[in-house]
Amino acid sequence: MKGWMIVAALSGVAVVGCGAASEQTHRSTARRSRAIESSGDAAASAASSGRCDASAPNHEVSEYDTSGDDRPDVRKVFLQVGRAPLIRLVLICREADLNGDGTKDIVRYYNDEGRPLREEADRNFDGQMDETAFFDSGRVARSEADTNADGKVDTKIFYERGQPIRAERDMGGRSTPERWQPDRWEYFEEGRMVRMGTDMNGDGVVDRWDRDASTRPTIGSTREADNSAGGDQSGGGEAAGSGGAAGGNAGGAPANGSAADGGTG
């Protein structure tokens, strides 16, 4: 495709147009930041990661210099779909080097229809991916983050219709890729946290509830009466999260919460 440029449409389907000097069609040698130790579906993650392999059959790659330093900083991989003369190109992977250090800081994977599946990002440019977003029907359904730079997920946020509804945090660092063990649950309404449950001793049971004073002014940051009476019993087990195409594990939500609280994003 020498002398031609591949242009990605908003839907992820590519069309062929005239050439441009900013495009580079050679294979990228830039490194990709290391992935975090996610609790998501490892098989699904590995499969989507392979979508950036431009050497695979029916794959094409284009690179772009968007910063004007004569070095490609954006790389797109396309899948050839259909048969000649009706072959079309669908975007299945996009990588970007945001700070010009030669390492790709953001990688987004798409399905064969050009819809996003997963995005990995290195927000602090330390060479370690610290945030992963999982998509469902084109919207973020769940995000996982490593907030203390130890290479492991310690925070999960669940979304509904693009808005956060619940966050789960592992403050004690007890989780593994096989078992997610949060000790804090946060619930949101219209983007604002309205309630938070905390497991103080790591036994999987909520010991204290805190609420937004404007939502429930009689409750401060002390243990609630209904909680001390045994009303709060955490689900503690592994409940399925709404992780979109890649799936994943979500920690059990406190059992005395509302139906909306106990559900997944």
PyRosetta script that sets phi, psi and omega in degrees:
from pyrosetta import init, pose_from_sequence

init()
pose = pose_from_sequence("MKGWMIVAALSGVAVVGCGAASEQTHRSTARRSRAIESSGDAAASAASSGRCDASAPNHEVSEYDTSGDDRPDVRKVFLQVGRAPLIRLVLICREADLNGDGTKDIVRYYNDEGRPLREEADRNFDGQMDETAFFDSGRVARSEADTNADGKVDTKIFYERGQPIRAERDMGGRSTPERWQPDRWEYFEEGRMVRMGTDMNGDGVVDRWDRDASTRPTIGSTREADNSAGGDQSGGGEAAGSGGAAGGNAGGAPANGSAADGGTG")
pose.set_psi(1, 33.8)
pose.set_omega(1, -179.4)
pose.set_phi(2, -60.6)
pose.set_psi(2, 134.9)
pose.set_omega(2, 177.9)
pose.set_phi(3, 83.5)
pose.set_psi(3, 4.4)
pose.set_omega(3, -179.9)
pose.set_phi(4, -123.5)
pose.set_psi(4, 156.4)
pose.set_omega(4, 178.0)
pose.set_phi(5, -120.3)
pose.set_psi(5, 138.3)
pose.set_omega(5, 176.1)
pose.set_phi(6, -94.3)
pose.set_psi(6, 124.6)
pose.set_omega(6, -177.9)
pose.set_phi(7, -113.1)
pose.set_psi(7, 124.9)
pose.set_omega(7, -179.3)
pose.set_phi(8, -86.8)
pose.set_psi(8, 125.2)
pose.set_omega(8, 176.2)
pose.set_phi(9, -79.4)
pose.set_psi(9, 168.8)
pose.set_omega(9, -177.8)
pose.set_phi(10, -61.3)
pose.set_psi(10, -30.0)
pose.set_omega(10, -178.6)
pose.set_phi(11, -77.8)
pose.set_psi(11, -7.3)
pose.set_omega(11, -177.5)
pose.set_phi(12, 95.4)
pose.set_psi(12, -6.2)
pose.set_omega(12, 178.3)
pose.set_phi(13, -89.9)
pose.set_psi(13, 130.1)
pose.set_omega(13, -174.9)
pose.set_phi(14, -96.8)
pose.set_psi(14, 149.8)
pose.set_omega(14, 174.5)
pose.set_phi(15, -124.4)
pose.set_psi(15, 164.4)
pose.set_omega(15, -176.5)
pose.set_phi(16, -105.9)
pose.set_psi(16, 132.9)
pose.set_omega(16, 179.8)
pose.set_phi(17, -139.2)
pose.set_psi(17, -162.2)
pose.set_omega(17, -175.4)
pose.set_phi(18, -74.3)
pose.set_psi(18, 161.1)
pose.set_omega(18, -175.5)
pose.set_phi(19, -73.1)
pose.set_psi(19, 160.5)
pose.set_omega(19, 176.5)
pose.set_phi(20, -146.0)
pose.set_psi(20, 143.8)
pose.set_omega(20, -173.2)
pose.set_phi(21, -70.5)
pose.set_psi(21, -20.9)
pose.set_omega(21, -175.5)
pose.set_phi(22, -78.1)
pose.set_psi(22, -10.4)
pose.set_omega(22, -177.5)
pose.set_phi(23, -89.3)
pose.set_psi(23, 140.7)
pose.set_omega(23, 174.1)
pose.set_phi(24, -121.5)
pose.set_psi(24, 128.1)
pose.set_omega(24, -177.1)
pose.set_phi(25, -101.4)
pose.set_psi(25, 1.8)
pose.set_omega(25, 177.8)
pose.set_phi(26, -77.1)
pose.set_psi(26, 161.5)
pose.set_omega(26, -176.2)
pose.set_phi(27, -73.0)
pose.set_psi(27, 138.8)
pose.set_omega(27, -177.2)
pose.set_phi(28, -71.3)
pose.set_psi(28, 142.2)
pose.set_omega(28, 174.8)
pose.set_phi(29, -110.9)
pose.set_psi(29, 1.2)
pose.set_omega(29, -179.7)
pose.set_phi(30, -67.3)
pose.set_psi(30, 144.9)
pose.set_omega(30, 178.9)
pose.set_phi(31, -80.9)
pose.set_psi(31, 161.0)
pose.set_omega(31, 176.2)
pose.set_phi(32, -110.9)
pose.set_psi(32, 138.5)
pose.set_omega(32, 177.9)
pose.set_phi(33, -58.1)
pose.set_psi(33, 148.1)
pose.set_omega(33, -178.9)
pose.set_phi(34, -67.7)
pose.set_psi(34, 143.5)
pose.set_omega(34, -179.8)
pose.set_phi(35, -77.8)
pose.set_psi(35, 152.9)
pose.set_omega(35, 175.4)
pose.set_phi(36, -81.2)
pose.set_psi(36, 164.1)
pose.set_omega(36, -179.1)
pose.set_phi(37, -81.0)
pose.set_psi(37, 88.1)
pose.set_omega(37, -173.4)
pose.set_phi(38, -82.6)
pose.set_psi(38, 156.4)
pose.set_omega(38, 174.9)
pose.set_phi(39, -97.7)
pose.set_psi(39, 7.6)
pose.set_omega(39, 179.4)
pose.set_phi(40, -74.5)
pose.set_psi(40, -175.4)
pose.set_omega(40, -179.4)
pose.set_phi(41, -70.0)
pose.set_psi(41, 108.4)
pose.set_omega(41, -175.8)
pose.set_phi(42, -62.4)
pose.set_psi(42, -39.1)
pose.set_omega(42, -179.5)
pose.set_phi(43, -64.6)
pose.set_psi(43, -42.7)
pose.set_omega(43, 179.2)
pose.set_phi(44, -66.3)
pose.set_psi(44, -38.6)
pose.set_omega(44, 178.9)
pose.set_phi(45, -64.5)
pose.set_psi(45, -42.8)
pose.set_omega(45, 179.0)
pose.set_phi(46, -64.1)
pose.set_psi(46, -39.7)
pose.set_omega(46, -179.6)
pose.set_phi(47, -64.1)
pose.set_psi(47, -43.3)
pose.set_omega(47, -179.1)
pose.set_phi(48, -71.0)
pose.set_psi(48, -33.1)
pose.set_omega(48, 177.7)
pose.set_phi(49, -61.3)
pose.set_psi(49, -33.6)
pose.set_omega(49, 179.9)
pose.set_phi(50, -67.0)
pose.set_psi(50, -11.3)
pose.set_omega(50, -179.5)
pose.set_phi(51, -71.0)
pose.set_psi(51, -16.3)
pose.set_omega(51, 177.3)
pose.set_phi(52, -86.0)
pose.set_psi(52, -0.4)
pose.set_omega(52, -179.9)
pose.set_phi(53, -80.9)
pose.set_psi(53, 101.4)
pose.set_omega(53, -176.9)
pose.set_phi(54, -73.4)
pose.set_psi(54, -11.9)
pose.set_omega(54, -179.8)
pose.set_phi(55, -83.7)
pose.set_psi(55, -8.2)
pose.set_omega(55, 179.4)
pose.set_phi(56, -67.7)
pose.set_psi(56, 155.3)
pose.set_omega(56, -179.7)
pose.set_phi(57, -57.4)
pose.set_psi(57, 141.0)
pose.set_omega(57, 176.4)
pose.set_phi(58, 63.8)
pose.set_psi(58, 24.1)
pose.set_omega(58, 176.4)
pose.set_phi(59, -109.1)
pose.set_psi(59, 144.3)
pose.set_omega(59, 174.0)
pose.set_phi(60, -131.0)
pose.set_psi(60, 151.5)
pose.set_omega(60, -176.9)
pose.set_phi(61, -128.6)
pose.set_psi(61, 144.7)
pose.set_omega(61, 172.1)
pose.set_phi(62, -136.2)
pose.set_psi(62, 144.4)
pose.set_omega(62, 179.0)
pose.set_phi(63, -124.7)
pose.set_psi(63, 148.5)
pose.set_omega(63, -173.8)
pose.set_phi(64, -134.6)
pose.set_psi(64, 142.9)
pose.set_omega(64, 173.4)
pose.set_phi(65, -102.1)
pose.set_psi(65, 102.7)
pose.set_omega(65, -178.1)
pose.set_phi(66, -97.0)
pose.set_psi(66, -9.3)
pose.set_omega(66, -178.0)
pose.set_phi(67, -100.8)
pose.set_psi(67, -10.3)
pose.set_omega(67, 178.3)
pose.set_phi(68, 79.6)
pose.set_psi(68, 18.6)
pose.set_omega(68, 180.0)
pose.set_phi(69, -101.2)
pose.set_psi(69, 13.8)
pose.set_omega(69, 179.0)
pose.set_phi(70, 65.7)
pose.set_psi(70, 19.9)
pose.set_omega(70, 175.0)
pose.set_phi(71, -126.6)
pose.set_psi(71, 128.3)
pose.set_omega(71, 179.8)
pose.set_phi(72, -60.5)
pose.set_psi(72, 132.4)
pose.set_omega(72, 176.8)
pose.set_phi(73, -121.7)
pose.set_psi(73, -5.1)
pose.set_omega(73, 175.9)
pose.set_phi(74, -128.6)
pose.set_psi(74, 133.3)
pose.set_omega(74, -179.0)
pose.set_phi(75, -129.4)
pose.set_psi(75, 129.4)
pose.set_omega(75, 179.5)
pose.set_phi(76, -122.9)
pose.set_psi(76, 137.4)
pose.set_omega(76, 177.0)
pose.set_phi(77, -115.6)
pose.set_psi(77, 132.1)
pose.set_omega(77, -177.2)
pose.set_phi(78, -117.6)
pose.set_psi(78, 149.4)
pose.set_omega(78, 175.3)
pose.set_phi(79, -105.7)
pose.set_psi(79, 130.4)
pose.set_omega(79, 175.6)
pose.set_phi(80, -77.9)
pose.set_psi(80, 124.7)
pose.set_omega(80, -178.4)
pose.set_phi(81, -122.2)
pose.set_psi(81, 135.1)
pose.set_omega(81, 179.1)
pose.set_phi(82, 94.5)
pose.set_psi(82, -173.3)
pose.set_omega(82, -179.7)
pose.set_phi(83, -124.2)
pose.set_psi(83, 153.4)
pose.set_omega(83, 178.6)
pose.set_phi(84, -60.4)
pose.set_psi(84, 141.9)
pose.set_omega(84, 4.3)
pose.set_phi(85, -93.1)
pose.set_psi(85, 18.4)
pose.set_omega(85, -176.0)
pose.set_phi(86, -108.3)
pose.set_psi(86, 32.0)
pose.set_omega(86, 178.1)
pose.set_phi(87, -72.6)
pose.set_psi(87, 134.2)
pose.set_omega(87, 173.7)
pose.set_phi(88, -125.5)
pose.set_psi(88, 159.5)
pose.set_omega(88, -178.0)
pose.set_phi(89, -111.2)
pose.set_psi(89, 130.7)
pose.set_omega(89, -179.4)
pose.set_phi(90, -115.5)
pose.set_psi(90, 129.7)
pose.set_omega(90, 178.0)
pose.set_phi(91, -68.1)
pose.set_psi(91, 123.8)
pose.set_omega(91, 179.9)
pose.set_phi(92, -121.1)
pose.set_psi(92, -11.2)
pose.set_omega(92, 177.6)
pose.set_phi(93, -156.4)
pose.set_psi(93, 139.1)
pose.set_omega(93, 175.3)
pose.set_phi(94, -137.2)
pose.set_psi(94, 128.4)
pose.set_omega(94, 179.2)
pose.set_phi(95, -123.0)
pose.set_psi(95, 145.4)
pose.set_omega(95, 179.9)
pose.set_phi(96, -140.9)
pose.set_psi(96, 138.8)
pose.set_omega(96, 172.9)
pose.set_phi(97, -102.3)
pose.set_psi(97, 105.8)
pose.set_omega(97, -171.8)
pose.set_phi(98, -81.1)
pose.set_psi(98, -29.7)
pose.set_omega(98, -174.8)
pose.set_phi(99, -111.7)
pose.set_psi(99, 8.8)
pose.set_omega(99, 173.5)
pose.set_phi(100, 70.4)
pose.set_psi(100, 24.1)
pose.set_omega(100, 180.0)
pose.set_phi(101, -95.5)
pose.set_psi(101, 5.5)
pose.set_omega(101, 178.2)
pose.set_phi(102, 87.0)
pose.set_psi(102, 1.7)
pose.set_omega(102, 178.1)
pose.set_phi(103, -115.7)
pose.set_psi(103, 133.2)
pose.set_omega(103, -178.8)
pose.set_phi(104, -73.9)
pose.set_psi(104, 123.5)
pose.set_omega(104, -173.9)
pose.set_phi(105, -96.7)
pose.set_psi(105, -22.1)
pose.set_omega(105, 178.7)
pose.set_phi(106, -134.3)
pose.set_psi(106, 131.2)
pose.set_omega(106, 176.3)
pose.set_phi(107, -130.2)
pose.set_psi(107, 125.3)
pose.set_omega(107, 176.1)
pose.set_phi(108, -119.7)
pose.set_psi(108, 133.2)
pose.set_omega(108, -179.4)
pose.set_phi(109, -108.0)
pose.set_psi(109, 141.4)
pose.set_omega(109, -178.7)
pose.set_phi(110, -123.4)
pose.set_psi(110, 157.3)
pose.set_omega(110, 175.5)
pose.set_phi(111, -84.7)
pose.set_psi(111, -175.4)
pose.set_omega(111, -175.2)
pose.set_phi(112, -70.8)
pose.set_psi(112, -5.2)
pose.set_omega(112, 176.4)
pose.set_phi(113, -104.9)
pose.set_psi(113, 5.5)
pose.set_omega(113, 179.2)
pose.set_phi(114, 82.8)
pose.set_psi(114, 11.9)
pose.set_omega(114, 177.2)
pose.set_phi(115, -90.8)
pose.set_psi(115, 140.6)
pose.set_omega(115, -178.4)
pose.set_phi(116, -65.6)
pose.set_psi(116, 138.5)
pose.set_omega(116, 176.3)
pose.set_phi(117, -104.7)
pose.set_psi(117, -48.8)
pose.set_omega(117, -172.5)
pose.set_phi(118, -156.6)
pose.set_psi(118, 148.0)
pose.set_omega(118, 175.1)
pose.set_phi(119, -134.2)
pose.set_psi(119, 131.4)
pose.set_omega(119, 176.4)
pose.set_phi(120, -111.6)
pose.set_psi(120, 140.1)
pose.set_omega(120, -177.1)
pose.set_phi(121, -140.9)
pose.set_psi(121, 141.0)
pose.set_omega(121, 172.5)
pose.set_phi(122, -105.5)
pose.set_psi(122, 95.4)
pose.set_omega(122, -172.7)
pose.set_phi(123, -74.5)
pose.set_psi(123, -26.7)
pose.set_omega(123, -178.2)
pose.set_phi(124, -108.7)
pose.set_psi(124, 9.1)
pose.set_omega(124, 172.9)
pose.set_phi(125, 57.1)
pose.set_psi(125, 41.5)
pose.set_omega(125, 178.1)
pose.set_phi(126, -102.1)
pose.set_psi(126, 8.8)
pose.set_omega(126, -179.7)
pose.set_phi(127, 85.4)
pose.set_psi(127, 4.3)
pose.set_omega(127, -179.7)
pose.set_phi(128, -123.0)
pose.set_psi(128, 120.7)
pose.set_omega(128, 175.1)
pose.set_phi(129, -60.9)
pose.set_psi(129, 127.8)
pose.set_omega(129, -177.5)
pose.set_phi(130, -118.8)
pose.set_psi(130, 3.1)
pose.set_omega(130, 178.0)
pose.set_phi(131, -150.2)
pose.set_psi(131, 135.2)
pose.set_omega(131, 177.2)
pose.set_phi(132, -129.1)
pose.set_psi(132, 130.5)
pose.set_omega(132, 177.5)
pose.set_phi(133, -112.6)
pose.set_psi(133, 135.2)
pose.set_omega(133, 178.1)
pose.set_phi(134, -110.8)
pose.set_psi(134, 135.5)
pose.set_omega(134, -174.4)
pose.set_phi(135, -109.1)
pose.set_psi(135, 151.6)
pose.set_omega(135, 173.5)
pose.set_phi(136, -139.2)
pose.set_psi(136, 119.4)
pose.set_omega(136, -179.0)
pose.set_phi(137, 56.4)
pose.set_psi(137, 37.8)
pose.set_omega(137, 175.5)
pose.set_phi(138, 86.3)
pose.set_psi(138, -4.6)
pose.set_omega(138, -179.7)
pose.set_phi(139, -117.4)
pose.set_psi(139, 151.8)
pose.set_omega(139, 176.2)
pose.set_phi(140, -66.4)
pose.set_psi(140, 126.8)
pose.set_omega(140, 177.5)
pose.set_phi(141, -104.9)
pose.set_psi(141, -31.0)
pose.set_omega(141, -179.3)
pose.set_phi(142, -155.5)
pose.set_psi(142, 143.8)
pose.set_omega(142, 171.8)
pose.set_phi(143, -126.5)
pose.set_psi(143, 146.5)
pose.set_omega(143, 178.0)
pose.set_phi(144, -125.7)
pose.set_psi(144, 138.6)
pose.set_omega(144, -175.7)
pose.set_phi(145, -138.9)
pose.set_psi(145, 148.6)
pose.set_omega(145, 170.8)
pose.set_phi(146, -106.0)
pose.set_psi(146, 103.1)
pose.set_omega(146, -174.0)
pose.set_phi(147, -91.5)
pose.set_psi(147, -12.1)
pose.set_omega(147, -178.6)
pose.set_phi(148, -115.7)
pose.set_psi(148, 12.6)
pose.set_omega(148, 172.8)
pose.set_phi(149, 60.5)
pose.set_psi(149, 34.2)
pose.set_omega(149, 176.3)
pose.set_phi(150, -101.2)
pose.set_psi(150, 5.6)
pose.set_omega(150, 176.9)
pose.set_phi(151, 84.9)
pose.set_psi(151, 5.3)
pose.set_omega(151, -178.9)
pose.set_phi(152, -125.2)
pose.set_psi(152, 147.3)
pose.set_omega(152, 178.0)
pose.set_phi(153, -67.9)
pose.set_psi(153, 130.8)
pose.set_omega(153, 175.8)
pose.set_phi(154, -127.1)
pose.set_psi(154, -4.3)
pose.set_omega(154, -179.3)
pose.set_phi(155, -140.3)
pose.set_psi(155, 133.8)
pose.set_omega(155, 174.0)
pose.set_phi(156, -127.8)
pose.set_psi(156, 135.7)
pose.set_omega(156, 177.2)
pose.set_phi(157, -122.7)
pose.set_psi(157, 131.0)
pose.set_omega(157, -178.4)
pose.set_phi(158, -107.2)
pose.set_psi(158, 140.8)
pose.set_omega(158, -173.9)
pose.set_phi(159, -122.2)
pose.set_psi(159, 153.2)
pose.set_omega(159, 173.7)
pose.set_phi(160, -137.9)
pose.set_psi(160, 121.5)
pose.set_omega(160, -175.6)
pose.set_phi(161, 53.3)
pose.set_psi(161, 40.1)
pose.set_omega(161, 175.9)
pose.set_phi(162, 82.0)
pose.set_psi(162, -1.6)
pose.set_omega(162, -178.8)
pose.set_phi(163, -113.1)
pose.set_psi(163, 140.3)
pose.set_omega(163, 178.1)
pose.set_phi(164, -67.9)
pose.set_psi(164, 134.9)
pose.set_omega(164, 177.5)
pose.set_phi(165, -119.4)
pose.set_psi(165, -23.4)
pose.set_omega(165, -178.8)
pose.set_phi(166, -156.2)
pose.set_psi(166, 142.6)
pose.set_omega(166, 173.1)
pose.set_phi(167, -125.0)
pose.set_psi(167, 143.2)
pose.set_omega(167, 175.8)
pose.set_phi(168, -124.9)
pose.set_psi(168, 133.6)
pose.set_omega(168, -176.6)
pose.set_phi(169, -128.6)
pose.set_psi(169, 139.5)
pose.set_omega(169, 173.6)
pose.set_phi(170, -103.4)
pose.set_psi(170, 91.3)
pose.set_omega(170, -177.7)
pose.set_phi(171, -75.3)
pose.set_psi(171, -27.1)
pose.set_omega(171, -176.2)
pose.set_phi(172, -91.4)
pose.set_psi(172, -5.4)
pose.set_omega(172, 177.6)
pose.set_phi(173, 69.6)
pose.set_psi(173, 32.7)
pose.set_omega(173, -177.3)
pose.set_phi(174, -92.9)
pose.set_psi(174, -10.3)
pose.set_omega(174, -174.4)
pose.set_phi(175, -73.7)
pose.set_psi(175, 153.8)
pose.set_omega(175, 174.2)
pose.set_phi(176, -128.8)
pose.set_psi(176, 168.3)
pose.set_omega(176, 176.6)
pose.set_phi(177, -58.4)
pose.set_psi(177, -26.8)
pose.set_omega(177, -178.5)
pose.set_phi(178, -87.1)
pose.set_psi(178, -26.1)
pose.set_omega(178, -174.8)
pose.set_phi(179, -139.6)
pose.set_psi(179, 119.6)
pose.set_omega(179, 178.1)
pose.set_phi(180, -91.2)
pose.set_psi(180, 124.0)
pose.set_omega(180, -175.3)
pose.set_phi(181, -127.9)
pose.set_psi(181, 77.9)
pose.set_omega(181, 178.4)
pose.set_phi(182, -73.1)
pose.set_psi(182, 156.1)
pose.set_omega(182, 174.0)
pose.set_phi(183, -129.0)
pose.set_psi(183, 9.7)
pose.set_omega(183, 173.1)
pose.set_phi(184, -144.3)
pose.set_psi(184, 135.4)
pose.set_omega(184, 178.5)
pose.set_phi(185, -123.8)
pose.set_psi(185, 128.5)
pose.set_omega(185, -179.8)
pose.set_phi(186, -121.2)
pose.set_psi(186, 137.0)
pose.set_omega(186, -178.3)
pose.set_phi(187, -118.9)
pose.set_psi(187, 139.8)
pose.set_omega(187, -173.3)
pose.set_phi(188, -122.0)
pose.set_psi(188, 149.2)
pose.set_omega(188, 171.0)
pose.set_phi(189, -134.7)
pose.set_psi(189, 122.2)
pose.set_omega(189, -178.9)
pose.set_phi(190, 53.3)
pose.set_psi(190, 41.2)
pose.set_omega(190, 176.5)
pose.set_phi(191, 81.7)
pose.set_psi(191, -0.4)
pose.set_omega(191, -179.0)
pose.set_phi(192, -113.0)
pose.set_psi(192, 135.1)
pose.set_omega(192, 178.0)
pose.set_phi(193, -73.3)
pose.set_psi(193, 125.8)
pose.set_omega(193, -177.7)
pose.set_phi(194, -112.3)
pose.set_psi(194, -17.1)
pose.set_omega(194, -178.1)
pose.set_phi(195, -154.7)
pose.set_psi(195, 144.9)
pose.set_omega(195, -179.7)
pose.set_phi(196, -142.3)
pose.set_psi(196, 129.5)
pose.set_omega(196, 175.8)
pose.set_phi(197, -111.7)
pose.set_psi(197, 137.4)
pose.set_omega(197, -176.5)
pose.set_phi(198, -127.6)
pose.set_psi(198, 132.4)
pose.set_omega(198, 172.9)
pose.set_phi(199, -93.3)
pose.set_psi(199, 106.9)
pose.set_omega(199, -172.2)
pose.set_phi(200, -78.6)
pose.set_psi(200, -27.8)
pose.set_omega(200, -173.8)
pose.set_phi(201, -116.2)
pose.set_psi(201, 7.1)
pose.set_omega(201, 174.1)
pose.set_phi(202, 76.0)
pose.set_psi(202, 21.7)
pose.set_omega(202, -179.2)
pose.set_phi(203, -96.5)
pose.set_psi(203, 5.6)
pose.set_omega(203, 179.0)
pose.set_phi(204, 85.0)
pose.set_psi(204, 3.7)
pose.set_omega(204, -179.4)
pose.set_phi(205, -114.3)
pose.set_psi(205, 133.7)
pose.set_omega(205, 178.3)
pose.set_phi(206, -66.7)
pose.set_psi(206, 125.5)
pose.set_omega(206, 179.8)
pose.set_phi(207, -100.0)
pose.set_psi(207, -22.7)
pose.set_omega(207, -176.6)
pose.set_phi(208, -148.1)
pose.set_psi(208, 137.9)
pose.set_omega(208, 173.7)
pose.set_phi(209, -111.2)
pose.set_psi(209, 134.8)
pose.set_omega(209, 172.4)
pose.set_phi(210, -120.3)
pose.set_psi(210, 141.3)
pose.set_omega(210, -179.7)
pose.set_phi(211, -128.9)
pose.set_psi(211, 157.0)
pose.set_omega(211, 173.5)
pose.set_phi(212, -64.7)
pose.set_psi(212, 125.0)
pose.set_omega(212, -176.4)
pose.set_phi(213, -60.6)
pose.set_psi(213, -30.8)
pose.set_omega(213, -179.5)
pose.set_phi(214, -73.5)
pose.set_psi(214, -20.9)
pose.set_omega(214, 178.2)
pose.set_phi(215, -88.2)
pose.set_psi(215, -40.5)
pose.set_omega(215, 179.9)
pose.set_phi(216, -142.0)
pose.set_psi(216, 83.4)
pose.set_omega(216, -170.1)
pose.set_phi(217, -62.3)
pose.set_psi(217, -19.9)
pose.set_omega(217, -177.9)
pose.set_phi(218, -81.3)
pose.set_psi(218, -9.4)
pose.set_omega(218, -178.3)
pose.set_phi(219, -106.9)
pose.set_psi(219, 123.5)
pose.set_omega(219, 175.9)
pose.set_phi(220, -103.2)
pose.set_psi(220, -139.9)
pose.set_omega(220, -178.9)
pose.set_phi(221, -100.3)
pose.set_psi(221, 25.5)
pose.set_omega(221, 177.7)
pose.set_phi(222, -105.3)
pose.set_psi(222, 165.9)
pose.set_omega(222, -178.7)
pose.set_phi(223, -63.8)
pose.set_psi(223, 132.8)
pose.set_omega(223, -178.0)
pose.set_phi(224, -75.1)
pose.set_psi(224, 152.5)
pose.set_omega(224, -177.4)
pose.set_phi(225, -62.7)
pose.set_psi(225, -41.4)
pose.set_omega(225, -178.6)
pose.set_phi(226, -68.5)
pose.set_psi(226, -26.2)
pose.set_omega(226, 178.0)
pose.set_phi(227, -71.1)
pose.set_psi(227, -45.0)
pose.set_omega(227, -178.9)
pose.set_phi(228, -66.0)
pose.set_psi(228, -21.9)
pose.set_omega(228, 179.2)
pose.set_phi(229, -84.2)
pose.set_psi(229, 3.1)
pose.set_omega(229, 176.5)
pose.set_phi(230, 94.8)
pose.set_psi(230, 11.0)
pose.set_omega(230, -178.7)
pose.set_phi(231, -70.7)
pose.set_psi(231, -26.5)
pose.set_omega(231, -177.8)
pose.set_phi(232, -95.2)
pose.set_psi(232, 115.3)
pose.set_omega(232, 173.2)
pose.set_phi(233, -130.6)
pose.set_psi(233, 110.7)
pose.set_omega(233, -176.3)
pose.set_phi(234, -67.1)
pose.set_psi(234, 146.4)
pose.set_omega(234, 175.4)
pose.set_phi(235, -65.1)
pose.set_psi(235, -28.5)
pose.set_omega(235, 170.2)
pose.set_phi(236, 57.3)
pose.set_psi(236, -32.4)
pose.set_omega(236, -177.3)
pose.set_phi(237, -80.9)
pose.set_psi(237, -172.3)
pose.set_omega(237, -178.7)
pose.set_phi(238, -93.1)
pose.set_psi(238, 110.2)
pose.set_omega(238, 176.3)
pose.set_phi(239, -102.1)
pose.set_psi(239, 144.5)
pose.set_omega(239, -176.1)
pose.set_phi(240, -67.7)
pose.set_psi(240, 130.6)
pose.set_omega(240, 177.8)
pose.set_phi(241, -87.4)
pose.set_psi(241, 163.4)
pose.set_omega(241, 179.4)
pose.set_phi(242, -93.9)
pose.set_psi(242, 63.7)
pose.set_omega(242, -171.9)
pose.set_phi(243, -82.9)
pose.set_psi(243, 12.3)
pose.set_omega(243, 178.6)
pose.set_phi(244, 71.5)
pose.set_psi(244, -148.9)
pose.set_omega(244, -173.7)
pose.set_phi(245, -63.2)
pose.set_psi(245, -32.9)
pose.set_omega(245, -176.0)
pose.set_phi(246, -84.0)
pose.set_psi(246, -16.4)
pose.set_omega(246, 178.0)
pose.set_phi(247, 70.6)
pose.set_psi(247, -165.1)
pose.set_omega(247, 177.8)
pose.set_phi(248, 148.3)
pose.set_psi(248, 176.6)
pose.set_omega(248, -179.6)
pose.set_phi(249, -105.6)
pose.set_psi(249, 140.1)
pose.set_omega(249, 174.1)
pose.set_phi(250, -119.7)
pose.set_psi(250, 140.4)
pose.set_omega(250, 178.9)
pose.set_phi(251, -67.5)
pose.set_psi(251, 157.3)
pose.set_omega(251, -179.0)
pose.set_phi(252, -67.0)
pose.set_psi(252, 135.4)
pose.set_omega(252, 178.2)
pose.set_phi(253, -84.9)
pose.set_psi(253, 149.9)
pose.set_omega(253, 179.3)
pose.set_phi(254, -55.3)
pose.set_psi(254, 135.3)
pose.set_omega(254, -170.1)
pose.set_phi(255, -73.7)
pose.set_psi(255, -22.9)
pose.set_omega(255, -176.9)
pose.set_phi(256, -86.6)
pose.set_psi(256, 2.4)
pose.set_omega(256, 178.1)
pose.set_phi(257, -74.0)
pose.set_psi(257, 173.3)
pose.set_omega(257, 178.0)
pose.set_phi(258, -70.8)
pose.set_psi(258, 172.5)
pose.set_omega(258, 178.3)
pose.set_phi(259, -60.5)
pose.set_psi(259, -36.4)
pose.set_omega(259, 179.0)
pose.set_phi(260, -66.6)
pose.set_psi(260, -37.3)
pose.set_omega(260, 178.9)
pose.set_phi(261, -64.3)
pose.set_psi(261, -42.5)
pose.set_omega(261, -174.6)
pose.set_phi(262, -75.1)
pose.set_psi(262, -18.5)
pose.set_omega(262, -177.4)
pose.set_phi(263, -75.6)
pose.set_psi(263, 173.2)
pose.set_omega(263, 178.5)
pose.set_phi(264, -105.4)
pose.set_psi(264, 156.1)
pose.set_omega(264, -176.5)
pose.set_phi(265, -76.4)
pose.dump_pdb("model.pdb")
